[in-house]
């Protein structure tokens, strides 16, 4: 009976309560965004040029402190606070780099997915960076470094 409890009930309980455990932590959410760029045209989500890996950003959102902090892979111990952010919750927030009423672009998370929203028509003509899964980013990065 003890083994049944350890092997079945405890993992099931942790899985069931894992969503609410993150709400108890002071920094509520962390997400690492892996981005690639394409020097050619993209057709149907496929790059027809050379893809290059950008250094990943890790964003940490605290709703209580109304703060979004970020770090890059090349300096993970250096946390910087993003200015000019609107935070609804850990899965919905947008930031911009300057205090303009109509910024060139905004970026953040919408429904848990990273987005960049261009508000200036000259920026909206081409998506420079796009989010990819971690495994694809590592594949492109390794190809850049060793091939």
C-alpha positions in Angstrom: 0.0 0.0 0.0 2.9 2.4 0.8 4.4 1.8 -2.7 1.1 2.5 -4.3 0.9 5.8 -2.5 4.4 6.8 -3.4 4.3 5.7 -7.1 0.7 6.7 -8.0 -0.9 9.1 -5.6 2.0 11.5 -5.0 2.8 12.1 -8.7 -0.9 12.5 -9.5 -1.3 15.0 -6.7 1.8 17.0 -7.9 0.5 17.0 -11.4 -2.9 18.2 -10.3 -1.7 21.0 -8.1 1.3 22.1 -10.3 -0.7 25.0 -11.8 -1.6 26.5 -8.5 1.9 26.0 -7.0 3.4 28.5 -9.5 0.9 31.1 -8.3 2.4 31.0 -4.8 5.9 31.9 -5.9 7.0 35.6 -5.8 8.1 35.7 -9.5 5.1 34.0 -11.0 6.2 33.1 -14.5 9.3 32.5 -16.5 9.5 31.9 -20.3 12.5 31.5 -22.6 11.9 32.6 -26.1 13.9 31.1 -28.9 14.0 33.2 -32.1 15.4 32.7 -35.6 15.7 35.2 -38.4 15.5 34.6 -42.2 17.5 36.5 -44.8 15.1 35.5 -47.5 11.3 35.3 -48.1 9.1 33.2 -45.9 6.5 31.2 -47.6 4.0 29.3 -45.5 6.2 29.6 -42.5 9.2 28.1 -44.3 12.4 30.2 -44.8 13.6 30.3 -48.4 16.9 31.8 -47.3 19.4 31.2 -44.5 18.1 31.0 -41.0 20.2 32.4 -38.2 19.7 31.9 -34.4 19.3 35.0 -32.2 20.3 34.7 -28.6 17.3 33.5 -26.5 15.6 35.9 -24.1 14.3 34.7 -20.7 11.4 36.8 -19.5 10.3 36.7 -15.8 6.9 38.3 -15.0 5.7 39.4 -11.6 2.1 40.6 -11.5 2.4 41.7 -7.9 5.4 44.0 -8.6 4.0 44.9 -12.1 7.4 44.1 -13.6 8.8 42.2 -16.5 12.5 41.3 -16.2 14.6 39.8 -18.9 18.0 38.2 -19.4 19.9 36.9 -22.5 21.6 33.6 -22.9 25.0 35.4 -23.0 24.4 37.0 -19.6 21.9 35.0 -17.7 22.9 36.5 -14.4 22.2 40.0 -15.5 18.5 40.8 -15.1 17.1 44.0 -16.6 13.6 45.5 -16.1 11.6 46.3 -19.2 10.1 49.8 -19.2 6.6 50.7 -20.4 4.8 47.4 -19.8 1.1 46.5 -19.5 0.6 43.3 -17.5 -2.7 41.5 -17.2 -1.3 38.3 -15.9 1.7 36.0 -16.4 0.4 34.8 -19.8 -0.8 38.2 -21.1 1.6 41.2 -21.1 2.9 43.7 -23.6 6.0 46.0 -23.4 7.6 48.6 -25.6 11.1 50.0 -25.6 10.2 53.7 -25.4 7.5 55.9 -23.9 6.0 57.0 -27.2 2.2 57.1 -27.3 2.3 55.3 -30.7 5.5 53.1 -30.5 7.0 51.4 -33.5 6.3 48.0 -32.0 5.1 46.2 -28.9 6.1 42.7 -27.8 5.2 40.2 -25.1 2.9 37.3 -24.4 -0.7 36.9 -25.5 -2.5 33.8 -24.3 0.9 32.4 -23.4 2.5 32.8 -26.8 5.2 35.3 -27.6 4.1 38.1 -30.1 5.6 41.1 -31.7 3.0 43.7 -32.8 4.2 46.3 -35.3 2.2 49.6 -35.1 4.2 51.4 -37.8 3.5 50.3 -41.4 7.2 50.4 -42.3 7.9 47.8 -39.6 4.9 45.6 -40.6 6.2 44.7 -44.0 8.4 41.8 -43.0 8.7 39.7 -39.8 12.4 39.8 -39.0 12.5 37.4 -36.1 10.1 34.5 -35.4 9.7 32.2 -32.5 10.6 28.5 -32.8 10.7 25.5 -30.5 13.9 25.1 -28.4 15.0 22.0 -30.3 14.8 23.8 -33.7 16.8 26.8 -32.3 19.5 24.4 -31.1 19.6 22.7 -34.4 20.1 26.0 -36.3 22.7 27.2 -33.7 24.7 24.0 -33.9 24.6 24.1 -37.7 25.9 27.8 -37.6 28.8 26.9 -35.2 30.0 23.6 -36.7 29.0 23.4 -40.4 
